[in-house]
Amino acid sequence: MSKKEFTPIQIGKPDPRREREIIKAYQNMLNAAVSLQMANEYCLKEDGEGFGLDFFFESLKEDTAKFIRRKFVEINNVSIPGISTERLKESDLLDIKELDHAIEERKNFDKAWAAVEATRFIYPLRKLYVNDEIGFDLTKDFHQQVQYKIGRFTQSKQQNFILEKMQELCKILNELSEIQILFPKKGPTEIDILADFVEIDKTNEDEPFQVSDILFYKRRLRAFREKSNFLKEPKTFADFIA
């Protein structure tokens, strides 16, 4: 019989503020990426289709001004007598429209990337490119990885067992809340009310926690107790020997 493998289980819900922080940073970064991609391409090719995703990622590997100058020379076969091609690529002699705009967009992208880096969650930008029609987007896998990053998970079978029991307890507490025996809006101290419903039998090692025999005489549960019928005749000795 094969030994059952341990499977980590997520404990509770991840911090929603942390999740919002990561998603916001990535959304801003994707917006900056699109703006930068468009600005780069406008400097090099005003009309027609773009240069593609690989071209954009290539542009991120170096200074934007140097990249655009280099590509401008290569794409348009620009040459100036007396100046080498390599020197021309690094010079300010090229008249490239909107180059300053592309440089500014790169600054915006770098700022957005710094915000992403600060979240300590790094997800490959290339994997956020869905297709040529949709472009960049936060994918289902991205959201799953965010959940995994910020979530806490069990580390042993014993923790799985304990978590399962706590989940069962929470289910019961939620059911008690539905019938207004517990009021979660009052805060964590609301759990203290459960002490009224339970007795502890110290002599019972197997099941020391027992339901109180006067359960429906306790506060909040009195409303569930059947009212006494005072018109009902009490039993007598005649009933006893009948």
N, C-alpha and C positions, 0 to 999 in steps of 0.2 A: 504494500500500500504506500503510495507516494506521499511524502510529507507536504501538507498544504503550504503554499508559499504565502509570505506576508505581503499584503497590499496596503500601502499607505492610504489613509482616508483624511479628507480635509476636515479640520476642526472648526466648526462655526462658520461665520461669514468673514471675509477679508475686510479690512478697514476701508469703508467707502471713500473717505477723504483721500487716502493714498491712491486708490484706483482712479479717482477723478483727476488727481494731480498728474499721473502718468498719461492718461488719455488726453488731457488738455495739452501737455507738452508735445506729444506726438502729433496731434492735430495741427498745432501751430507749426511744427517742423515740416509736415507734409505740405501745408500751404506755402511755406517759404521755399520748399523744394520745387513746387510747380512754378512759382514766380521766377525763381532763378533759372530753371530750365528754359522757360519762355524768353527771358531776357538774354540768355546766352545765344539762343538760336536766332533771335531777332538781330543780333549784332552780325551774324554770319550769313543769314539767309532770310530775307524778308518775306518771301512768298513760298508756297509749296509746303510739303510735309516736313516734319521735324527730322532731326538727326537720329532719334532713337534713344533707348534707355542706356545702352552701353556708352554712347557719346556723353550723356549727362554724367554718368559715374566717372568717366575719364576726367571730366572737368573738375570734379571734386578733389582730385588728387594733387592739384597744383593751384597756384595763385590764379584767380580768375582773369586778371588783366593779361598775364603771360599766356594763359591758355587760349584766350580769344585772339590775341595777336598771332600766335603760332598757327592756329587753325585758319585764320583769315588769310595768311600768306599761303598756306598749303592749298586751301580750297580755291582761291582766286589766282593762284600762280603769280603772285605779286613779286616784282623785282625792281630794284632801283640801281642804276649803274654806279659802280664804285662802292656799293655796300653789300656785304655778304648776306646770304639768306638768313643765317643764324643771327647775325647782328640786327638784321631788319626785324626779325621776330621779337626782339627785346627792345626795340626803339620806340620813340613816340612819333615817328614820322608817318605812321599809318592813320588814315582818316576813317575811323570806325565809328559809325553812328551809334549812339546809346551805350557806348562802352562804360561811361560813368554810371549809368543806371544799372548795368549788370554788376559792376563792382559793388554798388550799394546793396543790391539784392543778395550778393554773396555775404555781405556783413550781416544781413538779416538772417540768412540761413545759418551762419556760424553762431549767431546769438541763440537761435532756436535749438541748434544742436547742443549748445552748452546747457540749456534748460533740460533737454532730454537726458544728457549725461548726469545731471544733478539728481535725477530720479533713481539712479543706480539700476535701472532696468534698460538693457540694451537689446533691441530687436532689429535684425537686419533690414535696412531700408529697402533693399532690392525685393525682399519677400512681401513688402507692402505694395508693390506694383501689381495690380490685378491683371490688367490687360490694356491694350491700346485704346479701347473704347472707354473704360472706366478710369484708367490711370491709377494714381496712388489712392489707397484707402486702408482703413484699419480693418483688417480681416478677422474672421472668426478665430483663426489660430492665434492671432495677436491677442485677442481678448482672453483666450484660454491661457496663454502664457503669462499674461498679467495676473490672472487669478492664481496661477501656480506660484508666481514670484512673491506675491504679497500675502498668500495664505499660509496657514500653519497646518502641518500634517502629522498624523500619528507616526510613531517610530518603532512600534512593536505590536505583537498580537495582543498583549495584555492591554495596551493603550486602546486598541480597537475594541476590545471587550468593554472597557470602562466607558469609552465614547458611546458605544451602542446603548448601554444602560442609561447614560445621561440623556441621550436622545429620546429614549422611552419615557424618562421622567419629564422632560420638557413637553413631550406630546400630552402627557397627563395634565400638566400644569396649564397648557393651552386649552384643554378641554374644560378644566375647572374655570378658566377665564371666560369661556364662551357662555357658561351658565351663571356667570357673575358671582362666583364664590371667591375668586381671586380678582384683584383689580390692578393690573400691571402698571397703570398710569401712576399709582402711588409710589412706585419705585421698588428697589431690591428688598426693602424691609417687609414687603408684602408676603414674602416667603415664610416669615415668622408665624403667620396665621396657621400654617400646617401643623405646628406643634400642638395646637389645640385638638387636632383630629387623631393624634397618635399617642399610644402608650408604649413604654419600653419595659419589657419583661426581662429583667437581668438574669433570671434563672433559665431562660430559654436561649441556649447558645445557637440554635439553628435559625430561629425566627424571632429575634428579640423585639422587632418592631411590629406592633399589632394595632389594629383599628380600635379606637376607644369605644367602649360599649355604650357610652352616652353621647355618641357622635352627633346625633340630631338634637341634642340639648345644648350643643356648643354654639357660640356666637356665629352668625351668618348662616348656620345650617338649621336654625330653629324654624325658618320659613318652610323647610322641607319636612317638618314633623307634623304628622296627623294630629289634629286637635282632639282632645278628649271629648267623648260624648257623655255629658253629665246626665242625660236622660236614660242612659243604658242601666238596667238593673244589675247590681253587683251579684256575683255568684254566692251561693250559700252552701251550708252543710248538705242540704238536700241534693244540690248539684254534685257534690263530692261523692255521695254514696249512690248516686243514680246508676 
